[in-house]
Amino acid sequence: MSEDLGCQVCLTHSGKPYQPRFVLATSPSDLLYRCDFCRTWWIGTQRYQNPVSSDAARAAFPEARLDG
Ligand SMILES: [Zn+2]
């Protein structure tokens, strides 16, 4: 089983392994990342584990004051 690195949305649609950047963590198991290229938010304990909508990211990380 290979480990896919990078944003799966970008990999799927453009073949480019853009790396979501770390935004913040509210606990050791609640980490937030964002791909600036396709504007996908990612949450979870590992990078690129769980893509979520901006509404879901806002709800999960209200302290981040997300604008996108
Ligand atoms: Zn992306």
PDB file of the backbone (N, CA, C, O) and the ligand in Angstrom, with CONECT records:
HET     ZN  A 101       1
ATOM      1  N   MET A   1       0.850  -1.187   0.000  1.00  0.00           N
ATOM      2  CA  MET A   1       0.000   0.000   0.000  1.00  0.00           C
ATOM      3  C   MET A   1       0.885   1.235   0.000  1.00  0.00           C
ATOM      4  O   MET A   1       1.643   1.461   0.943  1.00  0.00           O
ATOM      5  N   SER A   2       0.791   2.016  -1.033  1.00  0.00           N
ATOM      6  CA  SER A   2       1.611   3.220  -1.115  1.00  0.00           C
ATOM      7  C   SER A   2       0.936   4.363  -0.378  1.00  0.00           C
ATOM      8  O   SER A   2      -0.287   4.422  -0.248  1.00  0.00           O
ATOM      9  N   GLU A   3       1.769   5.256   0.093  1.00  0.00           N
ATOM     10  CA  GLU A   3       1.235   6.409   0.806  1.00  0.00           C
ATOM     11  C   GLU A   3       1.146   7.579  -0.152  1.00  0.00           C
ATOM     12  O   GLU A   3       2.163   8.039  -0.671  1.00  0.00           O
ATOM     13  N   ASP A   4      -0.038   8.052  -0.386  1.00  0.00           N
ATOM     14  CA  ASP A   4      -0.224   9.170  -1.288  1.00  0.00           C
ATOM     15  C   ASP A   4       0.038  10.473  -0.558  1.00  0.00           C
ATOM     16  O   ASP A   4      -0.608  10.779   0.444  1.00  0.00           O
ATOM     17  N   LEU A   5       0.989  11.233  -1.067  1.00  0.00           N
ATOM     18  CA  LEU A   5       1.277  12.529  -0.479  1.00  0.00           C
ATOM     19  C   LEU A   5       0.656  13.616  -1.333  1.00  0.00           C
ATOM     20  O   LEU A   5       0.501  13.475  -2.546  1.00  0.00           O
ATOM     21  N   GLY A   6       0.309  14.687  -0.677  1.00  0.00           N
ATOM     22  CA  GLY A   6      -0.246  15.806  -1.401  1.00  0.00           C
ATOM     23  C   GLY A   6      -1.752  15.789  -1.383  1.00  0.00           C
ATOM     24  O   GLY A   6      -2.392  14.871  -0.872  1.00  0.00           O
ATOM     25  N   CYS A   7      -2.288  16.831  -1.957  1.00  0.00           N
ATOM     26  CA  CYS A   7      -3.731  17.034  -1.982  1.00  0.00           C
ATOM     27  C   CYS A   7      -4.373  16.097  -2.983  1.00  0.00           C
ATOM     28  O   CYS A   7      -4.071  16.164  -4.174  1.00  0.00           O
ATOM     29  N   GLN A   8      -5.240  15.237  -2.529  1.00  0.00           N
ATOM     30  CA  GLN A   8      -5.856  14.263  -3.426  1.00  0.00           C
ATOM     31  C   GLN A   8      -6.749  14.935  -4.458  1.00  0.00           C
ATOM     32  O   GLN A   8      -6.903  14.431  -5.571  1.00  0.00           O
ATOM     33  N   VAL A   9      -7.327  16.048  -4.104  1.00  0.00           N
ATOM     34  CA  VAL A   9      -8.164  16.767  -5.060  1.00  0.00           C
ATOM     35  C   VAL A   9      -7.316  17.258  -6.226  1.00  0.00           C
ATOM     36  O   VAL A   9      -7.689  17.099  -7.388  1.00  0.00           O
ATOM     37  N   CYS A  10      -6.169  17.857  -5.903  1.00  0.00           N
ATOM     38  CA  CYS A  10      -5.273  18.349  -6.954  1.00  0.00           C
ATOM     39  C   CYS A  10      -4.675  17.197  -7.752  1.00  0.00           C
ATOM     40  O   CYS A  10      -4.545  17.280  -8.974  1.00  0.00           O
ATOM     41  N   LEU A  11      -4.316  16.136  -7.066  1.00  0.00           N
ATOM     42  CA  LEU A  11      -3.740  14.989  -7.768  1.00  0.00           C
ATOM     43  C   LEU A  11      -4.734  14.418  -8.754  1.00  0.00           C
ATOM     44  O   LEU A  11      -4.376  14.048  -9.873  1.00  0.00           O
ATOM     45  N   THR A  12      -5.989  14.347  -8.330  1.00  0.00           N
ATOM     46  CA  THR A  12      -7.017  13.764  -9.175  1.00  0.00           C
ATOM     47  C   THR A  12      -7.320  14.646 -10.374  1.00  0.00           C
ATOM     48  O   THR A  12      -7.489  14.155 -11.490  1.00  0.00           O
ATOM     49  N   HIS A  13      -7.387  15.954 -10.137  1.00  0.00           N
ATOM     50  CA  HIS A  13      -7.868  16.835 -11.191  1.00  0.00           C
ATOM     51  C   HIS A  13      -6.773  17.474 -12.023  1.00  0.00           C
ATOM     52  O   HIS A  13      -7.017  17.858 -13.167  1.00  0.00           O
ATOM     53  N   SER A  14      -5.576  17.597 -11.476  1.00  0.00           N
ATOM     54  CA  SER A  14      -4.525  18.242 -12.261  1.00  0.00           C
ATOM     55  C   SER A  14      -3.232  17.446 -12.291  1.00  0.00           C
ATOM     56  O   SER A  14      -2.300  17.794 -13.018  1.00  0.00           O
ATOM     57  N   GLY A  15      -3.171  16.365 -11.493  1.00  0.00           N
ATOM     58  CA  GLY A  15      -1.961  15.571 -11.458  1.00  0.00           C
ATOM     59  C   GLY A  15      -0.812  16.238 -10.734  1.00  0.00           C
ATOM     60  O   GLY A  15       0.326  15.773 -10.805  1.00  0.00           O
ATOM     61  N   LYS A  16      -1.107  17.344 -10.025  1.00  0.00           N
ATOM     62  CA  LYS A  16      -0.061  18.079  -9.325  1.00  0.00           C
ATOM     63  C   LYS A  16      -0.133  17.802  -7.822  1.00  0.00           C
ATOM     64  O   LYS A  16      -1.191  17.965  -7.214  1.00  0.00           O
ATOM     65  N   PRO A  17       0.967  17.391  -7.229  1.00  0.00           N
ATOM     66  CA  PRO A  17       0.948  17.075  -5.801  1.00  0.00           C
ATOM     67  C   PRO A  17       1.121  18.307  -4.925  1.00  0.00           C
ATOM     68  O   PRO A  17       2.116  18.425  -4.210  1.00  0.00           O
ATOM     69  N   TYR A  18       0.182  19.206  -4.974  1.00  0.00           N
ATOM     70  CA  TYR A  18       0.244  20.363  -4.097  1.00  0.00           C
ATOM     71  C   TYR A  18       0.154  19.909  -2.650  1.00  0.00           C
ATOM     72  O   TYR A  18      -0.593  18.989  -2.319  1.00  0.00           O
ATOM     73  N   GLN A  19       0.917  20.558  -1.803  1.00  0.00           N
ATOM     74  CA  GLN A  19       0.957  20.165  -0.413  1.00  0.00           C
ATOM     75  C   GLN A  19       0.085  21.098   0.417  1.00  0.00           C
ATOM     76  O   GLN A  19       0.365  22.294   0.498  1.00  0.00           O
ATOM     77  N   PRO A  20      -0.961  20.572   1.031  1.00  0.00           N
ATOM     78  CA  PRO A  20      -1.737  21.399   1.934  1.00  0.00           C
ATOM     79  C   PRO A  20      -0.841  21.932   3.057  1.00  0.00           C
ATOM     80  O   PRO A  20       0.001  21.207   3.586  1.00  0.00           O
ATOM     81  N   ARG A  21      -1.031  23.187   3.408  1.00  0.00           N
ATOM     82  CA  ARG A  21      -0.201  23.762   4.462  1.00  0.00           C
ATOM     83  C   ARG A  21      -0.883  23.604   5.807  1.00  0.00           C
ATOM     84  O   ARG A  21      -2.110  23.584   5.905  1.00  0.00           O
ATOM     85  N   PHE A  22      -0.066  23.491   6.836  1.00  0.00           N
ATOM     86  CA  PHE A  22      -0.592  23.408   8.187  1.00  0.00           C
ATOM     87  C   PHE A  22      -1.146  24.764   8.591  1.00  0.00           C
ATOM     88  O   PHE A  22      -0.494  25.788   8.383  1.00  0.00           O
ATOM     89  N   VAL A  23      -2.340  24.783   9.163  1.00  0.00           N
ATOM     90  CA  VAL A  23      -2.958  26.034   9.589  1.00  0.00           C
ATOM     91  C   VAL A  23      -2.914  26.157  11.106  1.00  0.00           C
ATOM     92  O   VAL A  23      -2.322  27.098  11.637  1.00  0.00           O
ATOM     93  N   LEU A  24      -3.528  25.225  11.798  1.00  0.00           N
ATOM     94  CA  LEU A  24      -3.450  25.245  13.250  1.00  0.00           C
ATOM     95  C   LEU A  24      -3.896  23.918  13.828  1.00  0.00           C
ATOM     96  O   LEU A  24      -4.479  23.077  13.144  1.00  0.00           O
ATOM     97  N   ALA A  25      -3.604  23.756  15.114  1.00  0.00           N
ATOM     98  CA  ALA A  25      -4.044  22.570  15.833  1.00  0.00           C
ATOM     99  C   ALA A  25      -4.690  23.026  17.131  1.00  0.00           C
ATOM    100  O   ALA A  25      -4.162  23.897  17.822  1.00  0.00           O
ATOM    101  N   THR A  26      -5.815  22.446  17.455  1.00  0.00           N
ATOM    102  CA  THR A  26      -6.473  22.763  18.714  1.00  0.00           C
ATOM    103  C   THR A  26      -6.254  21.664  19.738  1.00  0.00           C
ATOM    104  O   THR A  26      -6.564  21.843  20.915  1.00  0.00           O
ATOM    105  N   SER A  27      -5.726  20.539  19.306  1.00  0.00           N
ATOM    106  CA  SER A  27      -5.354  19.451  20.199  1.00  0.00           C
ATOM    107  C   SER A  27      -4.441  18.537  19.388  1.00  0.00           C
ATOM    108  O   SER A  27      -4.321  18.700  18.174  1.00  0.00           O
ATOM    109  N   PRO A  28      -3.797  17.575  20.053  1.00  0.00           N
ATOM    110  CA  PRO A  28      -2.919  16.665  19.284  1.00  0.00           C
ATOM    111  C   PRO A  28      -3.659  15.872  18.222  1.00  0.00           C
ATOM    112  O   PRO A  28      -3.029  15.353  17.300  1.00  0.00           O
ATOM    113  N   SER A  29      -4.958  15.764  18.323  1.00  0.00           N
ATOM    114  CA  SER A  29      -5.706  14.989  17.341  1.00  0.00           C
ATOM    115  C   SER A  29      -6.616  15.845  16.463  1.00  0.00           C
ATOM    116  O   SER A  29      -7.359  15.324  15.630  1.00  0.00           O
ATOM    117  N   ASP A  30      -6.550  17.161  16.656  1.00  0.00           N
ATOM    118  CA  ASP A  30      -7.370  18.059  15.831  1.00  0.00           C
ATOM    119  C   ASP A  30      -6.470  19.043  15.111  1.00  0.00           C
ATOM    120  O   ASP A  30      -6.141  20.113  15.623  1.00  0.00           O
ATOM    121  N   LEU A  31      -6.086  18.652  13.915  1.00  0.00           N
ATOM    122  CA  LEU A  31      -5.203  19.480  13.111  1.00  0.00           C
ATOM    123  C   LEU A  31      -5.929  19.923  11.851  1.00  0.00           C
ATOM    124  O   LEU A  31      -6.744  19.198  11.281  1.00  0.00           O
ATOM    125  N   LEU A  32      -5.602  21.141  11.442  1.00  0.00           N
ATOM    126  CA  LEU A  32      -6.251  21.704  10.265  1.00  0.00           C
ATOM    127  C   LEU A  32      -5.190  22.053   9.225  1.00  0.00           C
ATOM    128  O   LEU A  32      -4.173  22.674   9.533  1.00  0.00           O
ATOM    129  N   TYR A  33      -5.453  21.637   7.986  1.00  0.00           N
ATOM    130  CA  TYR A  33      -4.567  21.945   6.869  1.00  0.00           C
ATOM    131  C   TYR A  33      -5.406  22.512   5.742  1.00  0.00           C
ATOM    132  O   TYR A  33      -6.612  22.278   5.666  1.00  0.00           O
ATOM    133  N   ARG A  34      -4.745  23.267   4.860  1.00  0.00           N
ATOM    134  CA  ARG A  34      -5.470  23.767   3.716  1.00  0.00           C
ATOM    135  C   ARG A  34      -4.614  23.705   2.463  1.00  0.00           C
ATOM    136  O   ARG A  34      -3.428  24.034   2.485  1.00  0.00           O
ATOM    137  N   CYS A  35      -5.233  23.279   1.374  1.00  0.00           N
ATOM    138  CA  CYS A  35      -4.580  23.361   0.068  1.00  0.00           C
ATOM    139  C   CYS A  35      -4.938  24.709  -0.529  1.00  0.00           C
ATOM    140  O   CYS A  35      -6.101  24.966  -0.840  1.00  0.00           O
ATOM    141  N   ASP A  36      -3.939  25.575  -0.689  1.00  0.00           N
ATOM    142  CA  ASP A  36      -4.212  26.916  -1.207  1.00  0.00           C
ATOM    143  C   ASP A  36      -4.538  26.903  -2.690  1.00  0.00           C
ATOM    144  O   ASP A  36      -5.085  27.866  -3.228  1.00  0.00           O
ATOM    145  N   PHE A  37      -4.201  25.816  -3.335  1.00  0.00           N
ATOM    146  CA  PHE A  37      -4.442  25.766  -4.772  1.00  0.00           C
ATOM    147  C   PHE A  37      -5.916  25.498  -5.082  1.00  0.00           C
ATOM    148  O   PHE A  37      -6.525  26.224  -5.868  1.00  0.00           O
ATOM    149  N   CYS A  38      -6.487  24.466  -4.474  1.00  0.00           N
ATOM    150  CA  CYS A  38      -7.884  24.124  -4.760  1.00  0.00           C
ATOM    151  C   CYS A  38      -8.811  24.514  -3.608  1.00  0.00           C
ATOM    152  O   CYS A  38     -10.020  24.291  -3.680  1.00  0.00           O
ATOM    153  N   ARG A  39      -8.248  25.093  -2.550  1.00  0.00           N
ATOM    154  CA  ARG A  39      -9.014  25.600  -1.418  1.00  0.00           C
ATOM    155  C   ARG A  39      -9.757  24.516  -0.651  1.00  0.00           C
ATOM    156  O   ARG A  39     -10.811  24.758  -0.065  1.00  0.00           O
ATOM    157  N   THR A  40      -9.189  23.327  -0.668  1.00  0.00           N
ATOM    158  CA  THR A  40      -9.769  22.256   0.132  1.00  0.00           C
ATOM    159  C   THR A  40      -9.187  22.301   1.538  1.00  0.00           C
ATOM    160  O   THR A  40      -7.986  22.497   1.721  1.00  0.00           O
ATOM    161  N   TRP A  41     -10.047  22.119   2.517  1.00  0.00           N
ATOM    162  CA  TRP A  41      -9.605  22.016   3.905  1.00  0.00           C
ATOM    163  C   TRP A  41      -9.452  20.556   4.265  1.00  0.00           C
ATOM    164  O   TRP A  41     -10.162  19.691   3.752  1.00  0.00           O
ATOM    165  N   TRP A  42      -8.501  20.296   5.165  1.00  0.00           N
ATOM    166  CA  TRP A  42      -8.234  18.939   5.597  1.00  0.00           C
ATOM    167  C   TRP A  42      -8.140  18.938   7.109  1.00  0.00           C
ATOM    168  O   TRP A  42      -7.515  19.819   7.699  1.00  0.00           O
ATOM    169  N   ILE A  43      -8.759  17.952   7.736  1.00  0.00           N
ATOM    170  CA  ILE A  43      -8.654  17.831   9.185  1.00  0.00           C
ATOM    171  C   ILE A  43      -8.263  16.409   9.545  1.00  0.00           C
ATOM    172  O   ILE A  43      -8.424  15.486   8.747  1.00  0.00           O
ATOM    173  N   GLY A  44      -7.745  16.243  10.760  1.00  0.00           N
ATOM    174  CA  GLY A  44      -7.382  14.910  11.210  1.00  0.00           C
ATOM    175  C   GLY A  44      -5.995  14.890  11.806  1.00  0.00           C
ATOM    176  O   GLY A  44      -5.326  15.919  11.903  1.00  0.00           O
ATOM    177  N   THR A  45      -5.575  13.712  12.200  1.00  0.00           N
ATOM    178  CA  THR A  45      -4.290  13.574  12.861  1.00  0.00           C
ATOM    179  C   THR A  45      -3.153  13.414  11.870  1.00  0.00           C
ATOM    180  O   THR A  45      -1.983  13.524  12.236  1.00  0.00           O
ATOM    181  N   GLN A  46      -3.493  13.157  10.623  1.00  0.00           N
ATOM    182  CA  GLN A  46      -2.464  13.067   9.602  1.00  0.00           C
ATOM    183  C   GLN A  46      -2.786  14.043   8.501  1.00  0.00           C
ATOM    184  O   GLN A  46      -3.943  14.401   8.282  1.00  0.00           O
ATOM    185  N   ARG A  47      -1.757  14.465   7.816  1.00  0.00           N
ATOM    186  CA  ARG A  47      -1.966  15.335   6.681  1.00  0.00           C
ATOM    187  C   ARG A  47      -2.806  14.637   5.632  1.00  0.00           C
ATOM    188  O   ARG A  47      -2.638  13.444   5.379  1.00  0.00           O
ATOM    189  N   TYR A  48      -3.702  15.376   5.031  1.00  0.00           N
ATOM    190  CA  TYR A  48      -4.455  14.891   3.872  1.00  0.00           C
ATOM    191  C   TYR A  48      -5.300  13.672   4.187  1.00  0.00           C
ATOM    192  O   TYR A  48      -5.559  12.841   3.317  1.00  0.00           O
ATOM    193  N   GLN A  49      -5.725  13.571   5.429  1.00  0.00           N
ATOM    194  CA  GLN A  49      -6.476  12.398   5.828  1.00  0.00           C
ATOM    195  C   GLN A  49      -7.946  12.532   5.470  1.00  0.00           C
ATOM    196  O   GLN A  49      -8.583  11.574   5.030  1.00  0.00           O
ATOM    197  N   ASN A  50      -8.471  13.719   5.664  1.00  0.00           N
ATOM    198  CA  ASN A  50      -9.911  13.861   5.627  1.00  0.00           C
ATOM    199  C   ASN A  50     -10.307  15.223   5.055  1.00  0.00           C
ATOM    200  O   ASN A  50     -10.323  16.213   5.786  1.00  0.00           O
ATOM    201  N   PRO A  51     -10.625  15.289   3.769  1.00  0.00           N
ATOM    202  CA  PRO A  51     -11.027  16.564   3.187  1.00  0.00           C
ATOM    203  C   PRO A  51     -12.416  16.961   3.663  1.00  0.00           C
ATOM    204  O   PRO A  51     -13.312  16.122   3.752  1.00  0.00           O
ATOM    205  N   VAL A  52     -12.589  18.223   3.965  1.00  0.00           N
ATOM    206  CA  VAL A  52     -13.879  18.700   4.455  1.00  0.00           C
ATOM    207  C   VAL A  52     -14.251  19.995   3.747  1.00  0.00           C
ATOM    208  O   VAL A  52     -13.404  20.667   3.157  1.00  0.00           O
ATOM    209  N   SER A  53     -15.527  20.329   3.818  1.00  0.00           N
ATOM    210  CA  SER A  53     -15.989  21.585   3.239  1.00  0.00           C
ATOM    211  C   SER A  53     -15.542  22.747   4.118  1.00  0.00           C
ATOM    212  O   SER A  53     -15.150  22.553   5.268  1.00  0.00           O
ATOM    213  N   SER A  54     -15.604  23.951   3.567  1.00  0.00           N
ATOM    214  CA  SER A  54     -15.223  25.124   4.357  1.00  0.00           C
ATOM    215  C   SER A  54     -16.170  25.302   5.539  1.00  0.00           C
ATOM    216  O   SER A  54     -15.746  25.729   6.613  1.00  0.00           O
ATOM    217  N   ASP A  55     -17.438  24.982   5.352  1.00  0.00           N
ATOM    218  CA  ASP A  55     -18.385  25.085   6.467  1.00  0.00           C
ATOM    219  C   ASP A  55     -18.008  24.120   7.589  1.00  0.00           C
ATOM    220  O   ASP A  55     -18.066  24.470   8.768  1.00  0.00           O
ATOM    221  N   ALA A  56     -17.624  22.913   7.214  1.00  0.00           N
ATOM    222  CA  ALA A  56     -17.239  21.929   8.220  1.00  0.00           C
ATOM    223  C   ALA A  56     -15.949  22.349   8.917  1.00  0.00           C
ATOM    224  O   ALA A  56     -15.804  22.160  10.125  1.00  0.00           O
ATOM    225  N   ALA A  57     -15.015  22.916   8.161  1.00  0.00           N
ATOM    226  CA  ALA A  57     -13.762  23.385   8.761  1.00  0.00           C
ATOM    227  C   ALA A  57     -14.040  24.521   9.733  1.00  0.00           C
ATOM    228  O   ALA A  57     -13.467  24.568  10.821  1.00  0.00           O
ATOM    229  N   ARG A  58     -14.912  25.429   9.345  1.00  0.00           N
ATOM    230  CA  ARG A  58     -15.285  26.547  10.224  1.00  0.00           C
ATOM    231  C   ARG A  58     -15.924  26.041  11.505  1.00  0.00           C
ATOM    232  O   ARG A  58     -15.635  26.535  12.595  1.00  0.00           O
ATOM    233  N   ALA A  59     -16.794  25.051  11.363  1.00  0.00           N
ATOM    234  CA  ALA A  59     -17.496  24.512  12.527  1.00  0.00           C
ATOM    235  C   ALA A  59     -16.528  23.785  13.462  1.00  0.00           C
ATOM    236  O   ALA A  59     -16.669  23.840  14.684  1.00  0.00           O
ATOM    237  N   ALA A  60     -15.551  23.110  12.876  1.00  0.00           N
ATOM    238  CA  ALA A  60     -14.617  22.330  13.682  1.00  0.00           C
ATOM    239  C   ALA A  60     -13.539  23.207  14.319  1.00  0.00           C
ATOM    240  O   ALA A  60     -12.991  22.864  15.367  1.00  0.00           O
ATOM    241  N   PHE A  61     -13.235  24.349  13.676  1.00  0.00           N
ATOM    242  CA  PHE A  61     -12.168  25.221  14.164  1.00  0.00           C
ATOM    243  C   PHE A  61     -12.644  26.669  14.217  1.00  0.00           C
ATOM    244  O   PHE A  61     -12.148  27.508  13.465  1.00  0.00           O
ATOM    245  N   PRO A  62     -13.601  26.974  15.100  1.00  0.00           N
ATOM    246  CA  PRO A  62     -14.140  28.332  15.146  1.00  0.00           C
ATOM    247  C   PRO A  62     -13.076  29.369  15.484  1.00  0.00           C
ATOM    248  O   PRO A  62     -13.184  30.525  15.075  1.00  0.00           O
ATOM    249  N   GLU A  63     -12.038  28.958  16.234  1.00  0.00           N
ATOM    250  CA  GLU A  63     -11.004  29.917  16.606  1.00  0.00           C
ATOM    251  C   GLU A  63     -10.114  30.324  15.449  1.00  0.00           C
ATOM    252  O   GLU A  63      -9.344  31.278  15.560  1.00  0.00           O
ATOM    253  N   ALA A  64     -10.213  29.611  14.343  1.00  0.00           N
ATOM    254  CA  ALA A  64      -9.369  29.942  13.196  1.00  0.00           C
ATOM    255  C   ALA A  64      -9.913  31.125  12.418  1.00  0.00           C
ATOM    256  O   ALA A  64      -9.189  31.715  11.616  1.00  0.00           O
ATOM    257  N   ARG A  65     -11.155  31.483  12.631  1.00  0.00           N
ATOM    258  CA  ARG A  65     -11.796  32.597  11.902  1.00  0.00           C
ATOM    259  C   ARG A  65     -11.572  32.457  10.406  1.00  0.00           C
ATOM    260  O   ARG A  65     -11.071  33.367   9.746  1.00  0.00           O
ATOM    261  N   LEU A  66     -11.942  31.328   9.900  1.00  0.00           N
ATOM    262  CA  LEU A  66     -11.717  31.029   8.500  1.00  0.00           C
ATOM    263  C   LEU A  66     -12.567  31.928   7.616  1.00  0.00           C
ATOM    264  O   LEU A  66     -13.740  32.177   7.892  1.00  0.00           O
ATOM    265  N   ASP A  67     -11.951  32.400   6.561  1.00  0.00           N
ATOM    266  CA  ASP A  67     -12.692  33.265   5.652  1.00  0.00           C
ATOM    267  C   ASP A  67     -12.929  32.614   4.304  1.00  0.00           C
ATOM    268  O   ASP A  67     -13.528  33.219   3.415  1.00  0.00           O
ATOM    269  N   GLY A  68     -12.469  31.405   4.150  1.00  0.00           N
ATOM    270  CA  GLY A  68     -12.655  30.806   2.845  1.00  0.00           C
ATOM    271  C   GLY A  68     -13.350  29.476   2.934  1.00  0.00           C
ATOM    272  O   GLY A  68     -13.585  28.833   1.912  1.00  0.00           O
TER     273      GLY A  68
HETATM  274 ZN    ZN A 101      -5.605  20.839  -3.679  1.00  0.00          ZN2+
END
